[in-house]
């Protein structure tokens, strides 16, 4: 993406219990007053909160230099949910989630499952067009959004992406969930704190997985009516305007719950939390849907508008990527960021940074943006894995 956006939906669970599809409780106004997540957590519609209480929720989520407490972290991770084109706020702060994270209770690595059938170029452009078919692993793990982002399946019905791919934080008047007209910045069409509806457009909770126009494989497209997206409250409270990229990356993650969606088994990435040294030693890759992919030699695809950057709706969805062995923890917010020279660009936002162990591909981060010298990813860690666990079927849907 050319500009960062912000927060998504959240639902948080207790320490145990079965995960099922979320439920909806309607009110006379039409839109549901309350929705429950796959983990049974209740969310109240945004406009039904007392304005003073709503303001306090976002004030409590502001970052602080003081030692973090369970109560503070719970306030920062309080779920903001997008469901059925409507904004919901988690009724109670997720104290159990915060306790698990502060106790270091990381989610165990999860296995990859194959299908049943930056933003900036650092030095030379090392990206290549993926040579494999788009209806096999790992291409089917990638979701494409026309707004210019990539999402990643990490479970049969669970995905992750960047929070800035769905929520606008750049203008107080338009802060909110992006609508599917693709507008960003000051002219954005959003569902936000200051009102606003998407009208005939839907909210950006739509992703195509396995799409590749060149090869005629269109994959499955998830509509916002079935997907529920959750981001931490601190992405809304802490990320505004010209916030530094490392501060954006600190909170730039979103859990996508697809438990109410019906689509073919696509396979998915595994996940693993790496130490600083393991990141230094790793051979990494990042594949996504860039907006400025160069045309391959001797190809007629560019002339046929097969590449991102055209104005054709969902036209030209091509997967490009690159490897790198020069990655390290971020120089700022190192517990939550990774940086390095792996080439990414607009459209790769949200794409998976992954390592390969034998034939297994494990996600270790998601693309956020860049500085003048490096690209930056949000780091898959104890906090992120627990947040996604709390707000989707992950990791119980491998």
C-alpha positions as CSV (number, residue, x, y, z in Angstrom):
1,X,0.0,0.0,0.0
2,X,1.1,3.5,-0.5
3,X,-0.1,4.7,2.9
4,X,-0.5,2.9,6.2
5,X,-4.0,2.4,7.7
6,X,-5.1,0.9,10.9
7,X,-7.0,-1.4,13.2
8,X,-9.3,-4.4,12.7
9,X,-11.7,-6.6,14.7
10,X,-10.9,-8.3,17.9
11,X,-12.5,-11.0,20.2
12,X,-10.7,-12.5,23.1
13,X,-11.0,-15.8,24.8
14,X,-10.4,-17.4,28.1
15,X,-7.7,-20.0,28.8
16,X,-9.7,-23.0,27.5
17,X,-12.9,-23.9,25.7
18,X,-14.0,-25.0,22.3
19,X,-14.1,-22.6,19.4
20,X,-17.1,-22.3,17.2
21,X,-18.6,-19.8,14.7
22,X,-19.7,-16.5,16.2
23,X,-23.3,-15.6,17.0
24,X,-25.3,-12.5,16.4
25,X,-28.0,-10.9,18.5
26,X,-30.2,-8.4,16.5
27,X,-31.9,-5.3,17.8
28,X,-34.7,-3.3,16.3
29,X,-32.3,-1.0,14.5
30,X,-31.3,-3.7,12.0
31,X,-27.6,-4.1,12.6
32,X,-26.8,-6.5,15.4
33,X,-26.4,-4.8,18.8
34,X,-24.1,-7.6,20.1
35,X,-22.0,-10.2,18.3
36,X,-20.0,-13.0,19.8
37,X,-16.7,-14.3,18.5
38,X,-15.7,-17.9,17.8
39,X,-14.4,-17.9,21.3
40,X,-17.6,-16.7,22.9
41,X,-16.5,-13.1,23.7
42,X,-19.2,-10.4,23.4
43,X,-18.8,-7.2,21.3
44,X,-21.2,-4.3,21.6
45,X,-21.9,-2.1,18.5
46,X,-19.8,1.1,18.4
47,X,-22.7,3.6,18.5
48,X,-24.4,1.9,21.5
49,X,-21.5,2.8,23.8
50,X,-21.7,5.9,26.0
51,X,-19.4,8.5,24.2
52,X,-17.5,9.2,27.4
53,X,-16.9,5.5,28.0
54,X,-15.9,5.0,24.4
55,X,-13.4,7.8,24.7
56,X,-12.0,6.3,27.9
57,X,-11.4,3.0,26.1
58,X,-9.1,4.6,23.5
59,X,-7.4,6.8,26.1
60,X,-6.6,3.7,28.2
61,X,-5.0,2.1,25.1
62,X,-2.5,4.9,24.6
63,X,1.2,3.7,24.9
64,X,3.1,4.4,28.0
65,X,6.7,4.4,29.2
66,X,5.6,3.0,32.6
67,X,6.1,-0.7,33.3
68,X,3.3,-2.7,31.6
69,X,0.6,-4.2,33.8
70,X,-2.0,-6.8,33.0
71,X,-4.7,-4.0,33.1
72,X,-2.7,-1.8,30.7
73,X,-1.9,-4.5,28.2
74,X,-5.6,-5.7,28.3
75,X,-6.7,-2.1,27.5
76,X,-4.2,-2.0,24.6
77,X,-5.4,-5.3,23.2
78,X,-9.1,-4.7,23.6
79,X,-10.8,-5.9,20.5
80,X,-12.0,-3.6,17.7
81,X,-14.2,-5.8,15.4
82,X,-15.5,-5.4,12.0
83,X,-18.5,-7.7,11.4
84,X,-21.2,-7.3,8.8
85,X,-20.0,-3.9,7.8
86,X,-20.4,-2.7,11.4
87,X,-17.8,-1.6,14.0
88,X,-18.0,-3.4,17.4
89,X,-15.9,-3.0,20.6
90,X,-15.1,-5.8,23.0
91,X,-17.4,-5.5,26.0
92,X,-14.7,-6.3,28.6
93,X,-10.9,-5.9,28.4
94,X,-9.2,-9.2,27.8
95,X,-7.5,-9.7,31.1
96,X,-6.8,-13.4,30.6
97,X,-5.1,-12.7,27.3
98,X,-2.9,-10.1,28.9
99,X,-2.0,-12.4,31.7
100,X,-0.9,-15.2,29.3
101,X,1.2,-12.8,27.3
102,X,3.0,-11.3,30.3
103,X,3.6,-14.8,31.6
104,X,5.3,-15.6,28.4
105,X,2.8,-18.3,27.4
106,X,3.5,-18.4,23.7
107,X,1.4,-20.4,21.3
108,X,3.3,-23.5,20.2
109,X,4.6,-23.6,16.6
110,X,1.8,-24.7,14.2
111,X,2.3,-26.9,11.1
112,X,1.9,-25.9,7.5
113,X,-0.9,-27.7,5.6
114,X,-0.8,-28.0,1.8
115,X,-3.9,-27.8,-0.2
116,X,-5.8,-30.9,-1.0
117,X,-5.6,-30.6,-4.6
118,X,8.5,-2.8,2.1
119,X,7.7,-1.2,0.3
120,X,11.1,-0.5,-1.1
121,X,13.7,-2.1,-3.3
122,X,17.0,-2.2,-1.3
123,X,19.9,-2.2,-3.8
124,X,19.1,-4.4,-6.9
125,X,15.5,-5.6,-7.4
126,X,15.8,-9.3,-6.5
127,X,12.1,-10.1,-6.8
128,X,11.0,-12.8,-9.2
129,X,7.6,-13.9,-10.5
130,X,6.6,-17.1,-8.7
131,X,7.1,-19.9,-11.1
132,X,4.7,-22.3,-9.5
133,X,1.0,-22.8,-10.4
134,X,-1.4,-20.6,-8.4
135,X,-3.7,-23.4,-7.3
136,X,-1.0,-25.1,-5.3
137,X,1.0,-24.3,-2.1
138,X,2.1,-21.7,-1.1
139,X,0.2,-19.5,-3.6
140,X,-3.2,-20.6,-2.3
141,X,-2.2,-19.3,1.2
142,X,-2.0,-15.7,-0.1
143,X,-5.1,-13.4,-0.1
144,X,-5.3,-10.5,-2.5
145,X,-7.2,-7.2,-1.7
146,X,-7.8,-4.6,-4.4
147,X,-6.9,-1.8,-1.9
148,X,-3.4,-3.1,-2.3
149,X,-2.6,-5.6,0.4
150,X,-1.9,-9.3,1.0
151,X,-3.3,-11.6,3.7
152,X,-2.0,-15.1,4.7
153,X,-3.9,-18.2,5.7
154,X,-2.4,-19.7,8.9
155,X,-5.3,-22.1,9.5
156,X,-8.1,-23.6,7.5
157,X,-10.4,-20.7,8.6
158,X,-7.9,-18.2,10.1
159,X,-5.7,-15.6,8.4
160,X,-3.4,-12.6,9.4
161,X,-2.7,-9.4,7.6
162,X,-1.6,-5.8,8.5
163,X,-4.0,-3.6,10.5
164,X,-3.2,-0.7,8.2
165,X,-4.7,-2.7,5.3
166,X,-8.2,-2.2,6.7
167,X,-8.3,0.9,8.9
168,X,-7.5,4.5,8.1
169,X,-5.6,6.5,10.8
170,X,-4.3,9.4,8.8
171,X,-7.2,11.9,9.0
172,X,-9.3,12.3,12.2
173,X,-12.3,13.1,10.0
174,X,-12.1,9.9,8.1
175,X,-10.5,7.6,10.6
176,X,-12.2,4.2,10.4
177,X,-12.6,1.0,8.4
178,X,-11.9,1.4,4.7
179,X,-14.7,0.9,2.2
180,X,-14.2,-1.0,-1.0
181,X,-14.0,2.0,-3.3
182,X,-10.2,1.9,-2.7
183,X,-10.0,5.6,-1.5
184,X,-7.3,6.3,1.1
185,X,-6.2,9.4,3.0
186,X,-8.2,12.5,3.5
187,X,-10.8,11.5,0.9
188,X,-11.3,8.0,2.3
189,X,-14.8,6.5,2.5
190,X,-14.9,4.8,5.9
191,X,-17.0,3.6,8.8
192,X,-15.4,5.5,11.7
193,X,-15.8,7.3,15.0
194,X,-17.3,10.3,13.3
195,X,-20.0,8.3,11.5
196,X,-20.0,7.5,7.8
197,X,-21.2,4.4,6.0
198,X,-19.9,2.5,3.0
199,X,-23.2,2.8,1.1
200,X,-23.3,0.5,-1.9
201,X,-19.6,-0.3,-1.3
202,X,-18.7,-2.9,1.2
203,X,-16.0,-2.7,3.9
204,X,-12.5,-4.1,3.0
205,X,-12.9,-7.5,4.6
206,X,-12.7,-9.2,1.2
207,X,-9.8,-11.3,0.1
208,X,-9.1,-13.5,-2.8
209,X,-7.0,-16.6,-2.0
210,X,-5.2,-18.5,-4.8
211,X,-6.0,-15.8,-7.4
212,X,-3.9,-15.6,-10.5
213,X,-5.5,-14.0,-13.5
214,X,-2.7,-15.0,-15.9
215,X,-3.4,-18.7,-15.3
216,X,-7.1,-18.4,-15.1
217,X,-7.4,-19.5,-11.5
218,X,-9.6,-17.1,-9.6
219,X,-9.7,-18.8,-6.3
220,X,-12.2,-18.0,-3.5
221,X,-13.2,-14.5,-2.5
222,X,-14.3,-13.9,1.0
223,X,-17.0,-11.3,1.5
224,X,-17.2,-9.0,4.6
225,X,-20.5,-10.6,5.5
226,X,-18.8,-13.7,6.7
227,X,-15.3,-12.5,7.7
228,X,-14.7,-10.9,11.0
229,X,-11.5,-8.9,11.5
230,X,-9.9,-7.9,14.8
231,X,-7.1,-5.5,15.6
232,X,-5.8,-4.2,19.0
233,X,-7.2,-0.9,20.3
234,X,-3.7,0.5,20.5
235,X,-3.4,0.6,16.7
236,X,-6.2,3.2,16.7
237,X,-4.9,5.0,19.8
238,X,-1.2,5.0,19.0
239,X,-0.9,5.2,15.2
240,X,-1.7,8.6,13.7
241,X,-0.5,10.7,10.8
242,X,3.3,10.6,10.4
243,X,3.9,8.0,13.2
244,X,7.3,6.3,12.7
245,X,7.3,3.0,10.8
246,X,8.6,1.1,13.8
247,X,5.8,2.5,16.0
248,X,3.3,1.5,13.3
249,X,4.8,-2.0,13.1
250,X,4.5,-2.4,16.8
251,X,0.7,-2.7,16.6
252,X,0.3,-3.5,12.8
253,X,-1.4,-6.8,12.9
254,X,-5.0,-8.1,12.4
255,X,-6.7,-11.4,13.0
256,X,-9.1,-12.6,10.3
257,X,-11.7,-15.0,11.5
258,X,-13.3,-17.0,8.6
259,X,-15.2,-19.5,10.7
260,X,-18.5,-18.3,9.2
261,X,-17.2,-18.6,5.6
262,X,-17.5,-21.5,3.2
263,X,-14.7,-22.1,0.7
264,X,-12.5,-24.9,-0.6
265,X,-9.5,-26.1,1.5
266,X,-6.6,-23.8,0.5
267,X,-3.9,-25.1,2.8
268,X,-2.0,-22.6,5.0
269,X,1.4,-21.5,6.4
270,X,2.7,-22.9,9.6
271,X,3.9,-20.4,12.3
272,X,6.9,-20.2,14.5
273,X,8.4,-17.7,17.0
274,X,12.1,-17.2,16.4
275,X,14.8,-15.9,18.7
276,X,16.9,-12.9,17.7
277,X,19.7,-15.3,16.7
278,X,17.5,-17.6,14.7
279,X,16.3,-14.6,12.7
280,X,19.9,-13.6,12.0
281,X,20.7,-17.2,10.9
282,X,17.5,-17.6,8.8
283,X,17.0,-17.8,5.1
284,X,13.7,-15.9,4.6
285,X,11.3,-15.2,1.8
286,X,8.3,-12.9,1.3
287,X,5.8,-13.3,-1.5
288,X,2.8,-11.0,-2.0
289,X,0.8,-9.0,-4.6
290,X,3.0,-6.0,-5.3
291,X,1.6,-3.0,-7.2
292,X,4.7,-2.3,-9.2
293,X,5.9,-5.7,-10.3
294,X,8.1,-5.5,-13.4
295,X,7.1,-7.4,-16.5
296,X,9.1,-10.6,-17.1
297,X,11.2,-10.8,-20.2
298,X,9.5,-12.1,-23.3
299,X,6.0,-11.9,-21.8
300,X,2.8,-10.6,-23.3
301,X,1.1,-10.5,-19.9
302,X,1.9,-6.8,-19.4
303,X,0.2,-5.8,-22.6
304,X,-2.8,-7.8,-21.5
305,X,-3.1,-5.9,-18.2
306,X,-2.1,-8.9,-16.2
307,X,-0.1,-7.0,-13.6
308,X,-1.0,-5.0,-10.5
309,X,-1.0,-1.3,-11.1
310,X,-3.7,-1.3,-13.7
311,X,-7.1,0.2,-13.0
312,X,-8.9,-3.0,-13.9
313,X,-10.8,-4.3,-10.8
314,X,-9.0,-7.3,-9.4
315,X,-7.1,-7.4,-12.7
316,X,-3.4,-8.4,-12.8
317,X,-3.1,-10.2,-9.5
318,X,0.4,-11.5,-9.7
319,X,2.5,-13.0,-7.0
320,X,6.1,-11.8,-6.8
321,X,8.7,-12.3,-4.1
322,X,12.3,-12.5,-3.1
323,X,14.6,-14.3,-0.6
324,X,17.1,-12.8,1.9
325,X,19.5,-14.0,4.5
326,X,20.1,-10.5,5.8
327,X,17.3,-10.1,8.4
328,X,17.5,-9.1,12.0
329,X,15.4,-7.8,14.9
330,X,14.2,-4.2,14.5
331,X,16.4,-1.4,15.7
332,X,13.3,0.0,17.4
333,X,10.7,-2.1,19.2
334,X,12.9,-5.2,18.6
335,X,10.5,-7.5,20.4
336,X,7.8,-6.6,17.8
337,X,9.7,-5.8,14.6
338,X,12.0,-7.4,12.1
339,X,14.1,-5.4,9.5
340,X,16.2,-6.3,6.5
341,X,17.0,-6.0,2.8
342,X,14.3,-8.4,1.5
343,X,12.6,-6.5,-1.4
344,X,8.9,-5.5,-1.0
345,X,6.8,-2.7,-2.3
346,X,3.2,-1.4,-2.1
347,X,0.7,-4.2,-2.3
348,X,3.0,-6.5,-0.2
349,X,1.6,-4.9,3.0
350,X,0.4,-7.8,5.3
351,X,2.4,-10.4,3.3
352,X,4.1,-13.2,5.2
353,X,7.8,-13.2,6.0
354,X,8.5,-16.9,6.3
355,X,11.3,-19.4,6.7
356,X,11.5,-22.9,5.2
357,X,12.4,-25.9,7.4
358,X,12.8,-28.7,4.8
359,X,9.6,-28.4,2.8
360,X,7.6,-26.6,5.6
361,X,6.9,-22.9,5.3
362,X,6.5,-21.1,8.7
363,X,5.4,-17.5,9.0
364,X,7.6,-15.3,11.3
365,X,6.3,-11.8,10.5
366,X,4.0,-9.7,8.3
367,X,5.0,-6.7,6.1
368,X,4.4,-3.2,7.4
369,X,6.6,-0.7,5.5
370,X,10.0,0.8,5.1
371,X,12.6,3.4,6.1
372,X,15.1,5.0,3.8
373,X,17.5,2.1,4.2
374,X,15.5,-1.0,5.2
375,X,12.1,-2.7,5.1
376,X,10.2,-3.5,8.2
377,X,7.9,-6.4,9.3
378,X,5.7,-6.9,12.4
379,X,7.2,-9.8,14.3
380,X,5.2,-13.0,15.0
381,X,5.7,-13.3,18.8
382,X,4.0,-14.2,22.1
383,X,1.6,-11.3,21.9
384,X,0.6,-11.6,18.3
385,X,0.1,-15.4,18.4
386,X,-2.0,-15.1,21.5
387,X,-4.1,-12.3,20.1
388,X,-4.8,-14.2,16.9
389,X,-5.6,-17.3,19.0
390,X,-8.0,-15.2,21.0
391,X,-9.7,-13.7,17.9
392,X,-10.1,-16.6,15.5
393,X,-10.1,-20.4,15.3
394,X,-6.3,-20.5,15.3
395,X,-4.5,-22.7,16.2
396,X,-7.3,-25.3,16.5
397,X,-8.1,-25.3,12.8
398,X,-5.0,-26.8,11.2
